[in-house]
């Protein structure tokens, strides 16, 4: 059970690292497809699409590395804890929250750099 929980708890940070590394330099080609950082602002044109992925990718890469370090540390330190499974469940929800919150700084930056029509300010 320990190994299963360990692998599950690394899925979110690893996906953040992989997507961040991949998309910071090479965003998905199809803005209307199913993958990518898909918000109204990011899909206005190719410039906003690339800019959003570059910034979002950097954030996710850094936060993913931080989350992996924290996750491994928590696993090592709390292995003997009575409610270990509950703690790991909370950890995964915190990871998902962190991943979701990366939208906020990305959208703020997009709105600072581009107009609502997608032209640079």
Backbone as XML, in Angstrom:
<?xml version="1.0"?>
<chain id="A" units="angstrom">
  <residue number="1" name="UNK">
    <atom name="N" x="0.819" y="-1.196" z="0.000"/>
    <atom name="CA" x="0.000" y="0.000" z="0.000"/>
    <atom name="C" x="0.865" y="1.264" z="0.000"/>
  </residue>
  <residue number="2" name="UNK">
    <atom name="N" x="1.994" y="1.191" z="0.681"/>
    <atom name="CA" x="2.891" y="2.335" z="0.775"/>
    <atom name="C" x="3.397" y="2.754" z="-0.607"/>
  </residue>
  <residue number="3" name="UNK">
    <atom name="N" x="3.828" y="1.800" z="-1.400"/>
    <atom name="CA" x="4.360" y="2.104" z="-2.733"/>
    <atom name="C" x="3.257" y="2.654" z="-3.636"/>
  </residue>
  <residue number="4" name="UNK">
    <atom name="N" x="2.061" y="2.084" z="-3.560"/>
    <atom name="CA" x="0.932" y="2.572" z="-4.363"/>
    <atom name="C" x="0.632" y="4.037" z="-4.021"/>
  </residue>
  <residue number="5" name="UNK">
    <atom name="N" x="0.565" y="4.363" z="-2.748"/>
    <atom name="CA" x="0.291" y="5.738" z="-2.337"/>
    <atom name="C" x="1.427" y="6.680" z="-2.755"/>
  </residue>
  <residue number="6" name="UNK">
    <atom name="N" x="2.642" y="6.186" z="-2.674"/>
    <atom name="CA" x="3.784" y="6.995" z="-3.085"/>
    <atom name="C" x="3.693" y="7.343" z="-4.571"/>
  </residue>
  <residue number="7" name="UNK">
    <atom name="N" x="3.411" y="6.344" z="-5.398"/>
    <atom name="CA" x="3.287" y="6.567" z="-6.846"/>
    <atom name="C" x="2.127" y="7.514" z="-7.135"/>
  </residue>
  <residue number="8" name="UNK">
    <atom name="N" x="0.988" y="7.296" z="-6.508"/>
    <atom name="CA" x="-0.190" y="8.160" z="-6.732"/>
    <atom name="C" x="0.095" y="9.595" z="-6.324"/>
  </residue>
  <residue number="9" name="UNK">
    <atom name="N" x="0.810" y="9.784" z="-5.238"/>
    <atom name="CA" x="1.075" y="11.145" z="-4.769"/>
    <atom name="C" x="2.084" y="11.883" z="-5.645"/>
  </residue>
  <residue number="10" name="UNK">
    <atom name="N" x="2.822" y="11.158" z="-6.462"/>
    <atom name="CA" x="3.779" y="11.803" z="-7.369"/>
    <atom name="C" x="3.185" y="12.112" z="-8.742"/>
  </residue>
  <residue number="11" name="UNK">
    <atom name="N" x="1.971" y="11.655" z="-9.015"/>
    <atom name="CA" x="1.378" y="11.867" z="-10.336"/>
    <atom name="C" x="1.162" y="13.343" z="-10.663"/>
  </residue>
  <residue number="12" name="UNK">
    <atom name="N" x="0.628" y="14.098" z="-9.744"/>
    <atom name="CA" x="0.371" y="15.523" z="-10.002"/>
    <atom name="C" x="1.673" y="16.297" z="-10.188"/>
  </residue>
  <residue number="13" name="UNK">
    <atom name="N" x="2.638" y="16.192" z="-9.265"/>
    <atom name="CA" x="3.884" y="16.942" z="-9.490"/>
    <atom name="C" x="4.627" y="16.512" z="-10.757"/>
  </residue>
  <residue number="14" name="UNK">
    <atom name="N" x="4.626" y="15.219" z="-11.049"/>
    <atom name="CA" x="5.299" y="14.761" z="-12.269"/>
    <atom name="C" x="4.608" y="15.293" z="-13.518"/>
  </residue>
  <residue number="15" name="UNK">
    <atom name="N" x="3.286" y="15.325" z="-13.515"/>
    <atom name="CA" x="2.581" y="15.870" z="-14.677"/>
    <atom name="C" x="2.844" y="17.365" z="-14.807"/>
  </residue>
  <residue number="16" name="UNK">
    <atom name="N" x="2.957" y="18.071" z="-13.686"/>
    <atom name="CA" x="3.292" y="19.494" z="-13.741"/>
    <atom name="C" x="4.682" y="19.700" z="-14.353"/>
  </residue>
  <residue number="17" name="UNK">
    <atom name="N" x="5.618" y="18.866" z="-13.950"/>
    <atom name="CA" x="6.982" y="18.987" z="-14.473"/>
    <atom name="C" x="7.016" y="18.649" z="-15.962"/>
  </residue>
  <residue number="18" name="UNK">
    <atom name="N" x="6.392" y="17.548" z="-16.333"/>
    <atom name="CA" x="6.421" y="17.140" z="-17.738"/>
    <atom name="C" x="5.722" y="18.143" z="-18.651"/>
  </residue>
  <residue number="19" name="UNK">
    <atom name="N" x="4.525" y="18.565" z="-18.260"/>
    <atom name="CA" x="3.794" y="19.546" z="-19.081"/>
    <atom name="C" x="4.513" y="20.894" z="-19.083"/>
  </residue>
  <residue number="20" name="UNK">
    <atom name="N" x="5.018" y="21.292" z="-17.928"/>
    <atom name="CA" x="5.740" y="22.556" z="-17.858"/>
    <atom name="C" x="6.968" y="22.559" z="-18.744"/>
  </residue>
  <residue number="21" name="UNK">
    <atom name="N" x="7.730" y="21.481" z="-18.684"/>
    <atom name="CA" x="8.941" y="21.380" z="-19.510"/>
    <atom name="C" x="8.591" y="21.367" z="-20.995"/>
  </residue>
  <residue number="22" name="UNK">
    <atom name="N" x="7.564" y="20.616" z="-21.341"/>
    <atom name="CA" x="7.185" y="20.477" z="-22.751"/>
    <atom name="C" x="6.558" y="21.760" z="-23.299"/>
  </residue>
  <residue number="23" name="UNK">
    <atom name="N" x="5.641" y="22.346" z="-22.568"/>
    <atom name="CA" x="4.866" y="23.466" z="-23.102"/>
    <atom name="C" x="5.546" y="24.810" z="-22.971"/>
  </residue>
  <residue number="24" name="UNK">
    <atom name="N" x="6.560" y="24.948" z="-22.130"/>
    <atom name="CA" x="7.211" y="26.251" z="-22.007"/>
    <atom name="C" x="7.945" y="26.622" z="-23.291"/>
  </residue>
  <residue number="25" name="UNK">
    <atom name="N" x="8.378" y="25.637" z="-24.034"/>
    <atom name="CA" x="9.082" y="25.899" z="-25.291"/>
    <atom name="C" x="8.264" y="25.536" z="-26.525"/>
  </residue>
  <residue number="26" name="UNK">
    <atom name="N" x="7.332" y="24.606" z="-26.365"/>
    <atom name="CA" x="6.599" y="24.126" z="-27.529"/>
    <atom name="C" x="5.139" y="23.855" z="-27.146"/>
  </residue>
  <residue number="27" name="UNK">
    <atom name="N" x="4.289" y="24.880" z="-27.223"/>
    <atom name="CA" x="2.883" y="24.678" z="-26.860"/>
    <atom name="C" x="2.181" y="23.796" z="-27.889"/>
  </residue>
  <residue number="28" name="UNK">
    <atom name="N" x="1.041" y="23.206" z="-27.512"/>
    <atom name="CA" x="0.281" y="22.419" z="-28.492"/>
    <atom name="C" x="-0.081" y="23.283" z="-29.697"/>
  </residue>
  <residue number="29" name="UNK">
    <atom name="N" x="-0.093" y="22.687" z="-30.861"/>
    <atom name="CA" x="-0.352" y="23.442" z="-32.082"/>
    <atom name="C" x="-1.809" y="23.890" z="-32.210"/>
  </residue>
  <residue number="30" name="UNK">
    <atom name="N" x="-2.738" y="23.044" z="-31.812"/>
    <atom name="CA" x="-4.158" y="23.323" z="-31.999"/>
    <atom name="C" x="-4.742" y="24.039" z="-30.782"/>
  </residue>
  <residue number="31" name="UNK">
    <atom name="N" x="-5.042" y="25.326" z="-30.951"/>
    <atom name="CA" x="-5.626" y="26.103" z="-29.848"/>
    <atom name="C" x="-7.022" y="25.616" z="-29.485"/>
  </residue>
  <residue number="32" name="UNK">
    <atom name="N" x="-7.704" y="24.995" z="-30.416"/>
    <atom name="CA" x="-9.069" y="24.539" z="-30.164"/>
    <atom name="C" x="-9.144" y="23.052" z="-29.856"/>
  </residue>
  <residue number="33" name="UNK">
    <atom name="N" x="-7.996" y="22.430" z="-29.651"/>
    <atom name="CA" x="-7.956" y="21.008" z="-29.327"/>
    <atom name="C" x="-8.311" y="20.768" z="-27.864"/>
  </residue>
  <residue number="34" name="UNK">
    <atom name="N" x="-7.994" y="19.594" z="-27.387"/>
    <atom name="CA" x="-8.363" y="19.238" z="-26.020"/>
    <atom name="C" x="-7.233" y="19.442" z="-25.017"/>
  </residue>
  <residue number="35" name="UNK">
    <atom name="N" x="-6.016" y="19.704" z="-25.483"/>
    <atom name="CA" x="-4.913" y="19.876" z="-24.542"/>
    <atom name="C" x="-4.372" y="21.292" z="-24.630"/>
  </residue>
  <residue number="36" name="UNK">
    <atom name="N" x="-3.709" y="21.689" z="-23.559"/>
    <atom name="CA" x="-3.099" y="23.003" z="-23.526"/>
    <atom name="C" x="-3.691" y="23.869" z="-22.441"/>
  </residue>
  <residue number="37" name="UNK">
    <atom name="N" x="-3.063" y="25.010" z="-22.240"/>
    <atom name="CA" x="-3.562" y="26.010" z="-21.302"/>
    <atom name="C" x="-4.656" y="26.773" z="-22.035"/>
  </residue>
  <residue number="38" name="UNK">
    <atom name="N" x="-5.891" y="26.344" z="-21.838"/>
    <atom name="CA" x="-7.004" y="26.819" z="-22.659"/>
    <atom name="C" x="-7.929" y="27.749" z="-21.883"/>
  </residue>
  <residue number="39" name="UNK">
    <atom name="N" x="-7.619" y="29.033" z="-21.934"/>
    <atom name="CA" x="-8.517" y="30.037" z="-21.387"/>
    <atom name="C" x="-8.898" y="30.983" z="-22.516"/>
  </residue>
  <residue number="40" name="UNK">
    <atom name="N" x="-9.877" y="31.810" z="-22.268"/>
    <atom name="CA" x="-10.320" y="32.753" z="-23.296"/>
    <atom name="C" x="-9.170" y="33.647" z="-23.737"/>
  </residue>
  <residue number="41" name="UNK">
    <atom name="N" x="-8.427" y="34.146" z="-22.790"/>
    <atom name="CA" x="-7.322" y="35.053" z="-23.102"/>
    <atom name="C" x="-6.194" y="34.345" z="-23.846"/>
  </residue>
  <residue number="42" name="UNK">
    <atom name="N" x="-5.876" y="33.134" z="-23.455"/>
    <atom name="CA" x="-4.748" y="32.441" z="-24.099"/>
    <atom name="C" x="-5.067" y="32.024" z="-25.533"/>
  </residue>
  <residue number="43" name="UNK">
    <atom name="N" x="-6.341" y="31.845" z="-25.851"/>
    <atom name="CA" x="-6.704" y="31.378" z="-27.194"/>
    <atom name="C" x="-7.048" y="32.498" z="-28.162"/>
  </residue>
  <residue number="44" name="UNK">
    <atom name="N" x="-6.779" y="33.752" z="-27.796"/>
    <atom name="CA" x="-7.116" y="34.859" z="-28.690"/>
    <atom name="C" x="-6.342" y="34.808" z="-30.004"/>
  </residue>
  <residue number="45" name="UNK">
    <atom name="N" x="-5.058" y="34.535" z="-29.936"/>
    <atom name="CA" x="-4.237" y="34.422" z="-31.144"/>
    <atom name="C" x="-2.984" y="33.612" z="-30.826"/>
  </residue>
  <residue number="46" name="UNK">
    <atom name="N" x="-2.132" y="33.428" z="-31.822"/>
    <atom name="CA" x="-0.924" y="32.617" z="-31.616"/>
    <atom name="C" x="0.043" y="33.254" z="-30.618"/>
  </residue>
  <residue number="47" name="UNK">
    <atom name="N" x="0.096" y="34.561" z="-30.580"/>
    <atom name="CA" x="1.006" y="35.242" z="-29.664"/>
    <atom name="C" x="0.596" y="35.011" z="-28.208"/>
  </residue>
  <residue number="48" name="UNK">
    <atom name="N" x="-0.682" y="35.195" z="-27.910"/>
    <atom name="CA" x="-1.145" y="34.971" z="-26.541"/>
    <atom name="C" x="-1.050" y="33.494" z="-26.177"/>
  </residue>
  <residue number="49" name="UNK">
    <atom name="N" x="-1.304" y="32.621" z="-27.139"/>
    <atom name="CA" x="-1.213" y="31.173" z="-26.916"/>
    <atom name="C" x="0.206" y="30.778" z="-26.509"/>
  </residue>
  <residue number="50" name="UNK">
    <atom name="N" x="1.177" y="31.237" z="-27.264"/>
    <atom name="CA" x="2.580" y="30.897" z="-26.970"/>
    <atom name="C" x="3.049" y="31.544" z="-25.669"/>
  </residue>
  <residue number="51" name="UNK">
    <atom name="N" x="2.671" y="32.784" z="-25.458"/>
    <atom name="CA" x="3.085" y="33.495" z="-24.254"/>
    <atom name="C" x="2.518" y="32.828" z="-23.004"/>
  </residue>
  <residue number="52" name="UNK">
    <atom name="N" x="1.241" y="32.457" z="-23.049"/>
    <atom name="CA" x="0.597" y="31.802" z="-21.900"/>
    <atom name="C" x="1.282" y="30.480" z="-21.578"/>
  </residue>
  <residue number="53" name="UNK">
    <atom name="N" x="1.597" y="29.699" z="-22.588"/>
    <atom name="CA" x="2.226" y="28.402" z="-22.359"/>
    <atom name="C" x="3.654" y="28.544" z="-21.846"/>
  </residue>
  <residue number="54" name="UNK">
    <atom name="N" x="4.346" y="29.539" z="-22.349"/>
    <atom name="CA" x="5.713" y="29.757" z="-21.882"/>
    <atom name="C" x="5.714" y="30.101" z="-20.390"/>
  </residue>
  <residue number="55" name="UNK">
    <atom name="N" x="4.854" y="31.025" z="-19.990"/>
    <atom name="CA" x="4.796" y="31.441" z="-18.593"/>
    <atom name="C" x="4.227" y="30.333" z="-17.713"/>
  </residue>
  <residue number="56" name="UNK">
    <atom name="N" x="3.115" y="29.736" z="-18.125"/>
    <atom name="CA" x="2.483" y="28.668" z="-17.344"/>
    <atom name="C" x="3.427" y="27.478" z="-17.213"/>
  </residue>
  <residue number="57" name="UNK">
    <atom name="N" x="4.151" y="27.171" z="-18.271"/>
    <atom name="CA" x="5.105" y="26.069" z="-18.238"/>
    <atom name="C" x="6.208" y="26.291" z="-17.224"/>
  </residue>
  <residue number="58" name="UNK">
    <atom name="N" x="6.725" y="27.517" z="-17.174"/>
    <atom name="CA" x="7.785" y="27.826" z="-16.203"/>
    <atom name="C" x="7.271" y="27.689" z="-14.777"/>
  </residue>
  <residue number="59" name="UNK">
    <atom name="N" x="6.078" y="28.219" z="-14.536"/>
    <atom name="CA" x="5.494" y="28.129" z="-13.188"/>
    <atom name="C" x="5.325" y="26.667" z="-12.789"/>
  </residue>
  <residue number="60" name="UNK">
    <atom name="N" x="4.764" y="25.860" z="-13.680"/>
    <atom name="CA" x="4.511" y="24.461" z="-13.361"/>
    <atom name="C" x="5.789" y="23.668" z="-13.184"/>
  </residue>
  <residue number="61" name="UNK">
    <atom name="N" x="6.789" y="23.978" z="-13.953"/>
    <atom name="CA" x="8.063" y="23.279" z="-13.822"/>
    <atom name="C" x="8.663" y="23.527" z="-12.435"/>
  </residue>
  <residue number="62" name="UNK">
    <atom name="N" x="8.696" y="24.775" z="-12.018"/>
    <atom name="CA" x="9.259" y="25.114" z="-10.708"/>
    <atom name="C" x="8.404" y="24.538" z="-9.575"/>
  </residue>
  <residue number="63" name="UNK">
    <atom name="N" x="7.091" y="24.755" z="-9.640"/>
    <atom name="CA" x="6.215" y="24.261" z="-8.577"/>
    <atom name="C" x="6.177" y="22.732" z="-8.533"/>
  </residue>
  <residue number="64" name="UNK">
    <atom name="N" x="6.274" y="22.086" z="-9.687"/>
    <atom name="CA" x="6.311" y="20.624" z="-9.720"/>
    <atom name="C" x="7.532" y="20.074" z="-9.005"/>
  </residue>
  <residue number="65" name="UNK">
    <atom name="N" x="8.672" y="20.712" z="-9.219"/>
    <atom name="CA" x="9.897" y="20.284" z="-8.538"/>
    <atom name="C" x="9.771" y="20.499" z="-7.028"/>
  </residue>
  <residue number="66" name="UNK">
    <atom name="N" x="9.226" y="21.642" z="-6.638"/>
    <atom name="CA" x="9.017" y="21.917" z="-5.214"/>
    <atom name="C" x="8.062" y="20.894" z="-4.606"/>
  </residue>
  <residue number="67" name="UNK">
    <atom name="N" x="6.974" y="20.591" z="-5.320"/>
    <atom name="CA" x="5.997" y="19.623" z="-4.805"/>
    <atom name="C" x="6.583" y="18.218" z="-4.689"/>
  </residue>
  <residue number="68" name="UNK">
    <atom name="N" x="7.450" y="17.839" z="-5.611"/>
    <atom name="CA" x="8.081" y="16.512" z="-5.517"/>
    <atom name="C" x="8.965" y="16.444" z="-4.280"/>
  </residue>
  <residue number="69" name="UNK">
    <atom name="N" x="9.740" y="17.485" z="-4.046"/>
    <atom name="CA" x="10.603" y="17.509" z="-2.867"/>
    <atom name="C" x="9.768" y="17.449" z="-1.594"/>
  </residue>
  <residue number="70" name="UNK">
    <atom name="N" x="8.699" y="18.251" z="-1.530"/>
    <atom name="CA" x="7.825" y="18.241" z="-0.356"/>
    <atom name="C" x="7.132" y="16.892" z="-0.179"/>
  </residue>
  <residue number="71" name="UNK">
    <atom name="N" x="6.677" y="16.311" z="-1.260"/>
    <atom name="CA" x="5.986" y="15.020" z="-1.190"/>
    <atom name="C" x="6.907" y="13.927" z="-0.659"/>
  </residue>
  <residue number="72" name="UNK">
    <atom name="N" x="8.106" y="13.857" z="-1.192"/>
    <atom name="CA" x="9.059" y="12.852" z="-0.721"/>
    <atom name="C" x="9.401" y="13.087" z="0.752"/>
  </residue>
  <residue number="73" name="UNK">
    <atom name="N" x="9.570" y="14.349" z="1.133"/>
    <atom name="CA" x="9.856" y="14.671" z="2.535"/>
    <atom name="C" x="8.711" y="14.252" z="3.445"/>
  </residue>
  <residue number="74" name="UNK">
    <atom name="N" x="7.491" y="14.562" z="3.030"/>
    <atom name="CA" x="6.324" y="14.177" z="3.833"/>
    <atom name="C" x="6.233" y="12.664" z="3.946"/>
  </residue>
  <residue number="75" name="UNK">
    <atom name="N" x="6.495" y="11.959" z="2.865"/>
    <atom name="CA" x="6.466" y="10.492" z="2.913"/>
    <atom name="C" x="7.486" y="9.944" z="3.898"/>
  </residue>
  <residue number="76" name="UNK">
    <atom name="N" x="8.674" y="10.470" z="3.854"/>
    <atom name="CA" x="9.727" y="9.977" z="4.740"/>
    <atom name="C" x="9.398" y="10.285" z="6.203"/>
  </residue>
  <residue number="77" name="UNK">
    <atom name="N" x="8.917" y="11.490" z="6.458"/>
    <atom name="CA" x="8.673" y="11.918" z="7.833"/>
    <atom name="C" x="7.396" y="11.360" z="8.447"/>
  </residue>
  <residue number="78" name="UNK">
    <atom name="N" x="6.421" y="11.009" z="7.635"/>
    <atom name="CA" x="5.116" y="10.608" z="8.195"/>
    <atom name="C" x="4.775" y="9.142" z="7.955"/>
  </residue>
  <residue number="79" name="UNK">
    <atom name="N" x="5.729" y="8.356" z="7.596"/>
    <atom name="CA" x="5.477" y="6.945" z="7.288"/>
    <atom name="C" x="4.869" y="6.181" z="8.457"/>
  </residue>
  <residue number="80" name="UNK">
    <atom name="N" x="5.241" y="6.521" z="9.630"/>
    <atom name="CA" x="4.762" y="5.810" z="10.819"/>
    <atom name="C" x="3.490" y="6.422" z="11.415"/>
  </residue>
  <residue number="81" name="UNK">
    <atom name="N" x="3.018" y="7.477" z="10.817"/>
    <atom name="CA" x="1.828" y="8.186" z="11.303"/>
    <atom name="C" x="0.601" y="7.282" z="11.194"/>
  </residue>
  <residue number="82" name="UNK">
    <atom name="N" x="-0.278" y="7.306" z="12.180"/>
    <atom name="CA" x="-1.438" y="6.411" z="12.224"/>
    <atom name="C" x="-2.405" y="6.647" z="11.062"/>
  </residue>
  <residue number="83" name="UNK">
    <atom name="N" x="-2.663" y="7.892" z="10.744"/>
    <atom name="CA" x="-3.576" y="8.225" z="9.643"/>
    <atom name="C" x="-2.804" y="8.575" z="8.371"/>
  </residue>
  <residue number="84" name="UNK">
    <atom name="N" x="-1.836" y="7.763" z="8.042"/>
    <atom name="CA" x="-0.962" y="8.017" z="6.901"/>
    <atom name="C" x="-1.746" y="8.147" z="5.598"/>
  </residue>
  <residue number="85" name="UNK">
    <atom name="N" x="-2.707" y="7.248" z="5.366"/>
    <atom name="CA" x="-3.480" y="7.269" z="4.124"/>
    <atom name="C" x="-4.287" y="8.563" z="3.994"/>
  </residue>
  <residue number="86" name="UNK">
    <atom name="N" x="-4.872" y="9.012" z="5.097"/>
    <atom name="CA" x="-5.649" y="10.250" z="5.078"/>
    <atom name="C" x="-4.734" y="11.441" z="4.787"/>
  </residue>
  <residue number="87" name="UNK">
    <atom name="N" x="-3.557" y="11.446" z="5.387"/>
    <atom name="CA" x="-2.596" y="12.515" z="5.162"/>
    <atom name="C" x="-2.192" y="12.597" z="3.690"/>
  </residue>
  <residue number="88" name="UNK">
    <atom name="N" x="-1.961" y="11.455" z="3.072"/>
    <atom name="CA" x="-1.567" y="11.428" z="1.667"/>
    <atom name="C" x="-2.721" y="11.878" z="0.776"/>
  </residue>
  <residue number="89" name="UNK">
    <atom name="N" x="-3.935" y="11.531" z="1.140"/>
    <atom name="CA" x="-5.103" y="12.002" z="0.385"/>
    <atom name="C" x="-5.176" y="13.522" z="0.429"/>
  </residue>
  <residue number="90" name="UNK">
    <atom name="N" x="-4.990" y="14.100" z="1.601"/>
    <atom name="CA" x="-4.972" y="15.554" z="1.721"/>
    <atom name="C" x="-3.829" y="16.161" z="0.911"/>
  </residue>
  <residue number="91" name="UNK">
    <atom name="N" x="-2.696" y="15.493" z="0.929"/>
    <atom name="CA" x="-1.538" y="15.970" z="0.171"/>
    <atom name="C" x="-1.860" y="16.059" z="-1.321"/>
  </residue>
  <residue number="92" name="UNK">
    <atom name="N" x="-2.514" y="15.043" z="-1.860"/>
    <atom name="CA" x="-2.863" y="15.042" z="-3.282"/>
    <atom name="C" x="-3.844" y="16.179" z="-3.596"/>
  </residue>
  <residue number="93" name="UNK">
    <atom name="N" x="-4.801" y="16.428" z="-2.708"/>
    <atom name="CA" x="-5.739" y="17.529" z="-2.936"/>
    <atom name="C" x="-5.024" y="18.884" z="-2.875"/>
  </residue>
  <residue number="94" name="UNK">
    <atom name="N" x="-4.061" y="19.017" z="-2.002"/>
    <atom name="CA" x="-3.268" y="20.249" z="-1.953"/>
    <atom name="C" x="-2.484" y="20.416" z="-3.251"/>
  </residue>
  <residue number="95" name="UNK">
    <atom name="N" x="-1.911" y="19.331" z="-3.759"/>
    <atom name="CA" x="-1.178" y="19.383" z="-5.022"/>
    <atom name="C" x="-2.096" y="19.835" z="-6.163"/>
  </residue>
  <residue number="96" name="UNK">
    <atom name="N" x="-3.296" y="19.278" z="-6.209"/>
    <atom name="CA" x="-4.252" y="19.675" z="-7.247"/>
    <atom name="C" x="-4.629" y="21.144" z="-7.108"/>
  </residue>
  <residue number="97" name="UNK">
    <atom name="N" x="-4.760" y="21.604" z="-5.869"/>
    <atom name="CA" x="-5.049" y="23.008" z="-5.635"/>
    <atom name="C" x="-3.933" y="23.911" z="-6.123"/>
  </residue>
  <residue number="98" name="UNK">
    <atom name="N" x="-2.698" y="23.521" z="-5.844"/>
    <atom name="CA" x="-1.548" y="24.299" z="-6.302"/>
    <atom name="C" x="-1.530" y="24.340" z="-7.827"/>
  </residue>
  <residue number="99" name="UNK">
    <atom name="N" x="-1.783" y="23.212" z="-8.453"/>
    <atom name="CA" x="-1.791" y="23.166" z="-9.916"/>
    <atom name="C" x="-2.893" y="24.072" z="-10.477"/>
  </residue>
  <residue number="100" name="UNK">
    <atom name="N" x="-4.036" y="24.070" z="-9.849"/>
    <atom name="CA" x="-5.146" y="24.906" z="-10.304"/>
    <atom name="C" x="-4.835" y="26.389" z="-10.097"/>
  </residue>
  <residue number="101" name="UNK">
    <atom name="N" x="-4.186" y="26.718" z="-9.012"/>
    <atom name="CA" x="-3.876" y="28.118" z="-8.710"/>
    <atom name="C" x="-2.857" y="28.734" z="-9.664"/>
  </residue>
  <residue number="102" name="UNK">
    <atom name="N" x="-2.169" y="27.917" z="-10.451"/>
    <atom name="CA" x="-1.221" y="28.473" z="-11.426"/>
    <atom name="C" x="-1.933" y="29.265" z="-12.513"/>
  </residue>
  <residue number="103" name="UNK">
    <atom name="N" x="-3.228" y="29.095" z="-12.614"/>
    <atom name="CA" x="-4.016" y="29.848" z="-13.595"/>
    <atom name="C" x="-4.008" y="31.336" z="-13.246"/>
  </residue>
  <residue number="104" name="UNK">
    <atom name="N" x="-4.068" y="31.655" z="-11.976"/>
    <atom name="CA" x="-4.203" y="33.049" z="-11.544"/>
    <atom name="C" x="-3.035" y="33.924" z="-11.995"/>
  </residue>
  <residue number="105" name="UNK">
    <atom name="N" x="-1.769" y="33.577" z="-11.674"/>
    <atom name="CA" x="-0.686" y="34.467" z="-12.128"/>
    <atom name="C" x="-0.547" y="34.501" z="-13.647"/>
  </residue>
  <residue number="106" name="UNK">
    <atom name="N" x="-0.870" y="33.406" z="-14.308"/>
    <atom name="CA" x="-0.781" y="33.374" z="-15.764"/>
    <atom name="C" x="-1.799" y="34.323" z="-16.382"/>
  </residue>
  <residue number="107" name="UNK">
    <atom name="N" x="-3.018" y="34.310" z="-15.882"/>
    <atom name="CA" x="-4.047" y="35.207" z="-16.405"/>
    <atom name="C" x="-3.743" y="36.665" z="-16.071"/>
  </residue>
  <residue number="108" name="UNK">
    <atom name="N" x="-3.204" y="36.912" z="-14.893"/>
    <atom name="CA" x="-2.832" y="38.280" z="-14.529"/>
    <atom name="C" x="-1.777" y="38.803" z="-15.500"/>
  </residue>
  <residue number="109" name="UNK">
    <atom name="N" x="-0.768" y="37.986" z="-15.772"/>
    <atom name="CA" x="0.288" y="38.405" z="-16.692"/>
    <atom name="C" x="-0.249" y="38.605" z="-18.107"/>
  </residue>
  <residue number="110" name="UNK">
    <atom name="N" x="-1.102" y="37.713" z="-18.559"/>
    <atom name="CA" x="-1.698" y="37.874" z="-19.893"/>
    <atom name="C" x="-2.477" y="39.187" z="-19.980"/>
  </residue>
  <residue number="111" name="UNK">
    <atom name="N" x="-3.237" y="39.500" z="-18.951"/>
    <atom name="CA" x="-4.024" y="40.734" z="-18.963"/>
    <atom name="C" x="-3.159" y="41.984" z="-18.855"/>
  </residue>
  <residue number="112" name="UNK">
    <atom name="N" x="-1.986" y="41.860" z="-18.272"/>
    <atom name="CA" x="-1.063" y="43.000" z="-18.217"/>
    <atom name="C" x="-0.356" y="43.217" z="-19.546"/>
  </residue>
  <residue number="113" name="UNK">
    <atom name="N" x="-0.064" y="42.142" z="-20.251"/>
    <atom name="CA" x="0.725" y="42.231" z="-21.481"/>
    <atom name="C" x="-0.106" y="42.421" z="-22.752"/>
  </residue>
  <residue number="114" name="UNK">
    <atom name="N" x="-1.375" y="41.978" z="-22.703"/>
    <atom name="CA" x="-2.195" y="42.012" z="-23.908"/>
    <atom name="C" x="-3.537" y="42.690" z="-23.621"/>
  </residue>
  <residue number="115" name="UNK">
    <atom name="N" x="-4.100" y="43.283" z="-24.677"/>
    <atom name="CA" x="-5.446" y="43.845" z="-24.570"/>
    <atom name="C" x="-6.460" y="42.713" z="-24.685"/>
  </residue>
  <residue number="116" name="UNK">
    <atom name="N" x="-7.722" y="43.026" z="-24.482"/>
    <atom name="CA" x="-8.782" y="42.011" z="-24.585"/>
    <atom name="C" x="-8.925" y="41.481" z="-26.015"/>
  </residue>
  <residue number="117" name="UNK">
    <atom name="N" x="-8.357" y="42.205" z="-26.994"/>
    <atom name="CA" x="-8.389" y="41.744" z="-28.380"/>
    <atom name="C" x="-7.147" y="40.928" z="-28.735"/>
  </residue>
  <residue number="118" name="UNK">
    <atom name="N" x="-6.186" y="40.854" z="-27.820"/>
    <atom name="CA" x="-5.008" y="40.028" z="-28.034"/>
    <atom name="C" x="-3.810" y="40.762" z="-28.599"/>
  </residue>
  <residue number="119" name="UNK">
    <atom name="N" x="-3.871" y="42.090" z="-28.687"/>
    <atom name="CA" x="-2.711" y="42.843" z="-29.155"/>
    <atom name="C" x="-1.856" y="43.235" z="-27.953"/>
  </residue>
  <residue number="120" name="UNK">
    <atom name="N" x="-0.543" y="43.373" z="-28.176"/>
    <atom name="CA" x="0.354" y="43.748" z="-27.078"/>
    <atom name="C" x="0.071" y="45.179" z="-26.646"/>
  </residue>
  <residue number="121" name="UNK">
    <atom name="N" x="0.164" y="45.386" z="-25.329"/>
    <atom name="CA" x="-0.034" y="46.735" z="-24.785"/>
    <atom name="C" x="1.212" y="47.561" z="-24.936"/>
  </residue>
</chain>
